[in-house]
Amino acid sequence: QTQETKHLEAANRNFNEIRELYGQVPGGMFGSDENCREGYIDPRQAVETCGMVEMMLSTEILFTITGDPVWAERCEDVAFNSYPAALTADMKALRYLQSPNMVQSDKVSKSPGIQNGGPMFQMNPNRHRCCQHNQGHGWPYFAEHLWLATADNGLAVAFYSENKVTAVVGKGTEVSISEQTNYPFEEQIEFSIEPSNKVRFPLYLRVPSWCEKPVVSINGEEADYGELAGYIRIEKTWEAGDKVSLSLPMKLNLRTWEANKNSVSVDYGPLTFSLKIEEDYVQDGGTEEWPAWEIYPASPWNYALVLNSNDPLQSFEVIKRDYPASDMPFTHEGAPIMLKAKGKIIPDWGMDENNLIQELPDNPVVTEETTDEIILIPMGAARLRISSFPVVK
């Protein structure tokens, strides 16, 4: 409203300062299991489910105002990694709080390790009323911001998802664009463009910062897009039947969280990965149609990663599977991408008296346990998860 850049800079500064203080964790959020508390920064600290939805909306609004693609990436971080696992896959139950490291989701109070008392970790369709109402806005708001108009009478793709948009471009010509993709689980995105008449307008394709060499083709011919600056801009006279193909090659990346004992998280494109912990669902309350669930670990979870000392990224093997026919990729069974890795059990890393995971051990860790092959799955598919890992010395 003021047209002063200092206010945009303040929003960005606030975002970064909160994460420096309380958000040295993967998944795009921060530790505020009701309030941010000094010293409570371990990845076991949680955030409200509705906080994730509100963060997505805030970043969507800031992207709309600024055009800065960093806000879109911040939205994706929450939308793909933190938000989906806050609910059961059928979206019939949710938990009030969720954290990057969370190995038991029951109704036992976790206070004072988690600030809130009560059954804040239970998947329940009848409790956590603020989240019940707010969470329903998450995906509709996201869908609402998939496409944006541009000041030069064109269109910008803010977020990639299968959809169809009808908009007005140029000097008032209607165009429909159909988008086919399984992003973020696949790299390929296809656009079919159908204007009511031939029309010249610019099409902007957002390029995430993790993608070094995007490839775009128009009607089967690779296009030269020049300087990126966060977007590929294509301006031409569009005709019915035009096709645009965009490939966003993904790569592995490791992040180190210095403030959290140099723990690490593993990314592939916009997805962050968690240890695959077998999940034992036990109904406790609700009805047959709307059950409440507790989720218990049915496999070991207290692993530290074993990394190749010369090239840590060589420690992971990317496994790609078919996109699920159920159209639900945020489950163990449906996850289209997994990672093979190696880990060692840390016997002294367990749960506290309330079955809340203990804080991260000092890192790197020394353990004489044998090396196991472990599987990592996307955070959004893991209702129980270790997403911030210690590393074996």
PyMOL commands that set and color helices and strands:
alter all, ss='L'
color gray80, all
select helices_A, chain A and resi 5-22+49-66+69-82+84-86+129-135+138-144+258-260+312-315+379-381
alter helices_A, ss='H'
color red, helices_A
select strands_A, chain A and resi 47-48+97-98+101-102+147-149+155-157+163-169+173-181+188-195+199-206+215-218+221-222+231-238+242-247+252-257+263-268+271-275+279-286+291-297+303-305+317-320+337-345+371-378+385-386
alter strands_A, ss='S'
color yellow, strands_A
deselect
rebuild
show_as cartoon
